[in-house]
Amino acid sequence: SGACSSCHKDTTNWKNATFNHSNIGGQDCSACHNPPANHYSGACSSCHKDTTNWKNATFNHSNIGGQDCSACHNPPASHYSGACSSCHKDTTNWKNAGFDHSQIGGQDCSACHTPPANHYGGACNSCHKDTSNWGNAGFNHDNIGGQDCSACHTPPGNHYGTPCDSCHKDTGNWGNVAFRHPWFDIHHEDTNGDCANCHPGGDYSQTDCVTCHAQNGDSAISDKGLWLGPPSR
């Protein structure tokens, strides 16, 4: 019932408001705020210390004793059914959790994890060796025999249309690519630079000598004895 301007200072945006809670004395928070159904029943100020931003709250879990976590927290459907504290060690940040996969024995990974649509159909642990970080995976391409790379990998639209292994020699890291330019290797055999030196901006369209030899291009080409075909008419 106070003056609007005591909270709404910005006349261009009335939603940008701040409230000085010291003006209401000892009035109970629930007179203005409606907490969610599973909200902690203790005193509001035990968590909400910042009166200018009530969402900036911390909760001391030592206050609830041995109460079960599910009394306040709703885990997702595929959540591990063991004791919460077996993973959530940090009571100040429950999202900072580590999981010991040795506790689930021989249970199949798919019971908890959903792989992407084009995921390799072999055993999970053939690639995911680090149980503390499943994203840290290595794949042994020797296991798939002569299967075409496109069965798992989708090349970009401007990708070179030749067998993958003509460029991707390192199966441990497909990003480590070497491309052989026959005419370039003959006359620049001592050059082993980054692709971007000739293909700036990721443009891998066809290029020729005059792309680099702009000054006296004809003489630079003829000096090397390179025939580029009959002149265009």
Sequence and secondary structure as in RCSB ss.txt:
>XXXX:A:sequence
SGACSSCHKDTTNWKNATFNHSNIGGQDCSACHNPPANHYSGACSSCHKDTTNWKNATFNHSNIGGQDCSACHNP
PASHYSGACSSCHKDTTNWKNAGFDHSQIGGQDCSACHTPPANHYGGACNSCHKDTSNWGNAGFNHDNIGGQDCS
ACHTPPGNHYGTPCDSCHKDTGNWGNVAFRHPWFDIHHEDTNGDCANCHPGGDYSQTDCVTCHAQNGDSAISDKG
LWLGPPSR
>XXXX:A:secstr
   GGGT   TT TTS    GGGGTT  GGGT    TT   S GGGT   TT TTS    GGGGTT  GGGT   
 TT   S GGGT   TT TTS    GGGGTT  GGGT    TT   S GGGT   TT TTS    GGGGTT  GG
GT    TT   S GGGT   TT TT      HHHHHH TT    GGGTSGGG      HHHH  TTHHHHHHHTT
    S   
